[in-house]
């Protein structure tokens, strides 16, 4: 006699189930795609395991997925003869989730997305989509190689508990039985189920079979209803754009079309096929998980599935790319350890990077609207390649786009080549400024002298820019320089004027140094300012104040640098400091000049309360 054990779901799974059963109602038909995808994975895993253990197939070598319906019992069953699960594996895969997929799914389900079932597949929690349409789900599974008596029955109504029971199962594999809710009769029609399979799962590489209908009910005869072939193995001439898009959606659990793709076959001493896609918008797991949660590419060897997330096939900065790599001559028993030290794989990786960069360059050249969509979605991720991929740094830099003092508002549309093409006569430097917002960059006092001379400045306000520019010192033979760092290069006439201005302002400079004391490293006459009274000047290797502030807020220890204050001695405020005989009032004015320069540079004021009091005293006179 077998006993039934009842267990509670772990807390996060219970949250997902509550959300699924109470909130998800748009695109609810996604449940079939997710269950078929899981069944396909189970068949893939068995095919891989059977390489080392052929007896796992035990007289049932034709792997397939069966989808059937029972209008009387009001059930849908998705069955596979794949690897199956043991009792412990069922608990691990369904009752609890070790990955952070559940947490990230819950975070993604903000108010604006709470009704959208299509997101569920992007977080590895696709099984739970069954509860969108079913008020009870039964799973029957037996691990390949296990005895018939070692089957497991899992059952739940999705309300916090599930039951486990050991049962007799004559065949290996997994069957998921959905007991449909009262208002889900549309899914009990064969044509509806078949149309969903055609729409979402046509390119699953295993036969998906359905019973042939007789008198409105499923008969005993089965027919294959999908293409059941690996799309990437077909000649490109035989694949329509619709086929490519359909395959992408099943591959990436995405409802949106891919933005672009590249499909290539390399023949020679090392032969392999790549089919790589650029999504039209960032996948949710990319946005929620960032660098540490990337998915990688699906790796096949001779059409045998090896792993779902082969991160070794693409560098981190291209983690948004989805796709398949099918190699002919890697060892079939390949493991992650072998992948990490494999020369053949390095060649495949280099080819993948080249194909992706070729594709992005083609968009930039031939399809500017699509490139603009790509850049808004993945431009910041691409910038990481400047630091990570030395071999392709110039190619990546060519693809970057920035806002500019000669661009249109905050639009990031100016390339480095555009900038070089507009350089003034004799200019040999690409000038830029970084800030924590476009408005702060565009309004920075450090730009004044450049605007006066008609020199274009790139306005960079993405958080990654300062880090990236530490590794992009030149492009096409032109140096990149921050307008706020170091001394500005001046011609002989400019140097002469600067020396004269500094000499005339010497008493004022000494007065400010005395009033500001150890709050500043130095006070100088600025060659940058024409309208504003003051600004900060940084050394060439000093971190921008806005970035230092962000890192400090993130808990990093940052050295406290004393800034250099640059002044415009012709400004009325500096004239006022010069003429002020009351040391208290002069001190307030001097400190306000420093603090407004710090605010403009994005620095954090050391004492905001003192700044407010000083400001009030000056305003009251």
BELRA-V740618 format. One record per residue. PSI is psi as a letter, one per 30 degrees, with the letter a starting at -180 (999 if undefined). Layout:
BEGIN
psi: {PSI:PSI}
END
This chain:
BEGIN
psi: {k:k:l:k:k:k:l:k:l:l:e:e:e:e:e:e:e:e:e:e:f:f:e:j:f:k:h:f:f:f:e:e:e:e:e:e:e:e:e:e:e:e:e:e:e:e:e:e:e:f:e:f:i:f:f:f:f:i:g:i:f:j:k:l:k:k:j:l:l:j:f:e:f:h:l:k:k:j:k:l:h:b:f:l:k:l:e:e:e:e:e:e:f:e:e:l:k:e:l:g:e:e:e:e:e:e:e:f:h:l:e:f:g:f:g:j:f:f:f:e:f:f:g:g:g:f:e:f:f:e:f:e:f:k:f:k:k:k:k:k:k:k:k:k:f:l:l:e:f:g:l:k:k:k:k:l:g:g:g:f:l:l:l:k:k:k:l:k:j:f:k:l:a:k:k:j:k:j:j:k:l:e:g:h:f:f:g:g:k:e:e:e:e:e:e:e:e:e:e:f:g:e:g:k:g:l:k:j:k:k:k:k:k:k:h:g:l:k:a:f:k:k:k:k:g:l:e:h:l:j:e:f:f:l:k:e:f:g:k:l:e:e:e:e:e:e:e:e:e:e:e:g:h:k:f:l:l:l:e:l:l:k:j:k:k:k:l:a:f:j:k:l:k:k:j:k:k:j:l:f:l:k:k:e:f:e:e:e:f:b:e:f:h:l:f:a:l:k:k:l:j:h:g:k:k:e:l:e:i:i:f:f:f:k:l:e:f:g:f:f:k:l:a:k:k:j:k:f:h:l:k:f:g:k:l:e:e:e:e:f:h:j:e:e:e:e:e:e:e:e:e:e:e:e:e:e:e:e:e:e:e:e:e:e:e:f:i:e:e:e:e:e:e:e:e:e:e:g:e:e:e:e:f:f:f:e:e:f:i:e:e:g:e:e:e:e:e:f:f:k:k:l:l:l:f:g:a:j:b:g:k:i:f:k:l:e:e:e:e:e:f:g:k:l:k:f:k:g:k:j:k:l:k:k:l:g:l:e:e:e:e:f:g:k:f:f:f:e:e:e:e:e:g:g:k:k:k:k:j:k:g:k:e:f:e:e:e:e:f:f:f:i:f:l:k:h:g:k:k:k:k:k:f:f:k:a:k:k:k:k:l:e:e:e:e:e:e:e:e:e:e:e:e:e:g:e:e:e:e:e:e:e:e:e:e:f:b:g:f:l:e:l:k:l:k:k:f:e:k:e:e:l:e:l:l:k:k:l:l:f:g:k:k:k:e:e:e:e:e:e:e:e:f:g:g:k:k:k:k:j:k:k:l:k:k:k:l:j:f:f:k:e:e:e:e:e:e:e:f:k:f:j:e:e:e:e:e:e:e:e:e:e:e:e:e:e:e:e:e:f:f:g:l:k:k:e:i:e:e:e:e:e:e:e:e:e:e:e:e:f:999}
END
